[in-house]
Structure formats: C-alpha cells, structure tokens
Amino acid sequence: MIDAVTVERYGLPGHLRSVPDEIDAVGLPVTGVLPPELTGRYVRNGPNALPGQSTGLFQAGPGMLHGVRLREGRAEWYRNRWVRTGAFHGRPFVGPAGIDRTAVSANTHVVHHADRIFALVEVGLPYEVTPDLGTVGPCDFGGRLTTAMTAHPKRDPATGELHFFGYGMFPPYLTYHRLDAKGELVHSREVAVAAGTMMHDFAITEHYALWLDLPVTFRLEPAGRGGMPYGWDEGHGARLGLMRRDVPDAPVHWFEIEPCFVFHVGNAYEDDSGRVVLDAVRYSPEEFTSLWSLLTRSGALTGAGAVAGRALLHRWTLDPATGGVTEEALDSQEVEFPTLDDERIGRRARYLYTVTGTDPRSVGRCAIVKYDLVSGTADRHDLDADTVIGEAVFVASGDGRRGEDDGWLVSVTTRRDGSASRLIVLDAADLPAGPVAAVELPRAVPTGFHGSWFPDPGPT
C-alpha cells in the first residue's frame, strides 16, 4: 500500500516512473490472436518528466504519447514521443505578458477529429500531432479559440460535431465551444457561473450540454507556490446545469445536488419522458479532500494516473419540466475512468466500462469492470496482484455488429515494479474469459491517463 509519505521517502513506484527517452520498435511479439479488424493505432497520453527534471507533482509532468500500430493480426510497431509544447521547451505558463496557453503539458488525453489528432490538457490550447506521434504545434482553430480546451471533448455520433469547453481561473470562467464535422470552430458562448471551478469533464445528450458546477474552486495561494491551484470550497455549493445546445445563447437550467466532486463522466442521455440521466464517478466531500491532500503533496500520485479514492458509479436524473433531481449509487465498489462505445455518447447506452483496484491505498487487485446498466449486473476481468491496468478503450468490431458490446477492450498493463508492459485485448462481450491477445511492449509504459483508438483508413 502506497501513501504520500512512502512516495516522498522512496520515490515513485515502478509502474509510474518516467522513461528517459524516445524509442521505436517493430515486429512486436503477440500472444494469442489479434482480431484482424483491429487495424489502426492505439495511442495513450500521460505525464513523463524529462531526464534530470522534476515537476514536483507527478500529474504536472510533460505529456508523452505511447502508440502501438496494429494491422491485420500483427503488431507492427511501438513508439513513444514527448509532446513538444512551449512548456517542454521551458516557457512558463504565466509570464510578464500573462498566461501563455501554448506553454502547457498536453499530458491528459489524445483525440481525433476531422483528420487531425490532438493532445490535450484542460488548462491550455490543444496540440496537434501526427499519426506517428510527432508534434505539429498548438492549434487555436484559425484564431477563434481564445480559451483553454477541456481534455474531455464529446463528439456527437449523429452530427459528427465536437462539443467542448474551456474553464478559467478568471472571467470568463466557463465558455462553450462547438466544432463542426469538418473541424471548423463555428460557435462559442460564455456560460455564466459565479466562480472559477475545476471542471474536468462534462456531458452531452441529443439536445443538451450538461455542466458540473461543483465546489472545487480556484485558490491563488497554492498557485503562487507552484502547487495545484484549486481546493474544496464548502460555501460554493454543487449543481448540475442543462443547456440546450441546439439553441444559441439558451439559458442554463440549474439543479442543486448534494456536495460532491466528479472527475469523469460515464455518459448522459434523455429518457422517453424527457428527463436527463447522468452516470458519472462520484466522490463524496470526505473522499475528495482525502484524495486531494494526497495528490497535491510533492510527488503524490495514484495507481491509475491521477485519480483514486472511494469513488462510486452514481446516477443523477434531472427533470427539466419539474426542476426535480434524484440521486443514487449504482454500485458499492470503487471505480474510475469510465468509457463506452463512442457511437453511444449522448444516447442511452447499455454498457459502461471502468477500472477498479487502482487506488494506492487499496489492497485489492486491479480489474476491468463492465456494467450492464439494463440488468444492473457487472462482469470483470481481474489482473494478477503484481499488475496495474489503465483505462480500457472500447473498439467496435466493425460492420455487421451483433450487439452494443460486440467489440474489444484495449488497455495497457504494467508490472508494479516497472519491469514490463503489455497491450491487452479483451472480448468486450466476455471479460471473464481474459485477453484474446496480448502485445509484448519493448519497455515499461508508465501508467498514465487517457487514450484513444484511431482506426484505419487513415494515414499510414
């Protein structure tokens, strides 16, 4: 069991230690049989300190992309590359001229939209990268993006539009943005909130954007000391906001909820009666403050990257007609990093995939947990005690799918001592059966944050 004192005394555990260089490897060994329809690239982002440098906080390190190229049952290559941002080259985020939104870590997520790939972190501009993980540079969409961009944009599967937001420490505190399917920034608007809150994620439905205005607000004092500039604010309150995204400048309908915090949303949808259902991973005030105390100490970390604690899958049901809201826990086991079939984003989805056992204070094994939100049951794949797993990304099996879970879950596992890593592939319809294939990676990949699957056809 790893706590902050252990970290500070002995350093990062092996599965989180940064790698010192960039490498390329080809013809990777495969155990089992890779599904031939898995032809594309899996790319995952996470912090990785430069050799001889320390950022003080593990989660603030420069972004590094790790990619594996699969083609027709073969694992053709692995490579890793730092995202060469302004911060990578030594420029400060805050200088005499103010905030430099290109001087960021770009270490949280990597997404694809309109034939472009972006490395993301929520405090600055996105950085475009190539399919081979080289850095192109910062992107402000022709000068139209003047705020930061969230690391968790949402693509509407019906329209192909990409919805996202930027939050700030100073006004405007929250700004909503929309890219069309061609990648043009076509709409931006400020959303009125009372303070600068840490809004890591949000949700969309067919007609709404759903905001999480929760009681973690900007703090100037720790920011001045180089620490995390946010903290729990007992007086801020907690509320969820519904905003029609198909009506320009539509008002936000706010729903007061019990104080809590959410790092990651699972999904949201509109039910047959017009209510909006949100599933997300909820931290109680006590669990969040315990976690935040751990994270904001120098070198502090968690087993799956930057999130741990007794976080439970939770559901809120919002009724725009009555203004009522109900809340319920969907499970009693701690989970994080919820994912789903991207074609179900904003629509009713039966399955949600999470990871558990990654809290460094936990003695349990890591596992992937699949929730059936219709039957209320859960399946899981447990790893051995010496292995840590990251977020599991769903990849649909292709044309002729038999069901919503007809596809694969892809994730990177790393030995706790940092001695080896594998890319594993599981049948999403049968997690207990274990991996159908595993790709042996040429080095240990530090456990990081979020990743994506970029299917062919595309650049080679």
Secondary structure by P-SEA (a helix, b strand, c coil): cccaaaaaaccccccccccccccccccccccccccccccbbbbbbbbbbcccccccccccccbbbbbbbbccccccbbbbbccccccccccccccccccccccccccccccccccbbbbbcccbbbbbbcccccccccccccccccbbbbcbbbbcccccbbbbcccccccccbbbbbbcccccccbbbbbbbccccccccccccccbbbbbbccccccaaaaaacccccccccccccbbbbbcccccccccccccccccccccccbbbbccccbbbbbbbbbcaaaaaaaaaaaaccccccccccccccccbbbbbbbccccbbbbbbcccccccccccccccccccccbbbbcccccccccbbbbbbbbcccccbbbbbbccccccccbbbbbcccccccccccccccccccccccccccccccccccccccccbbbbcccccccccbbbbbbccccc
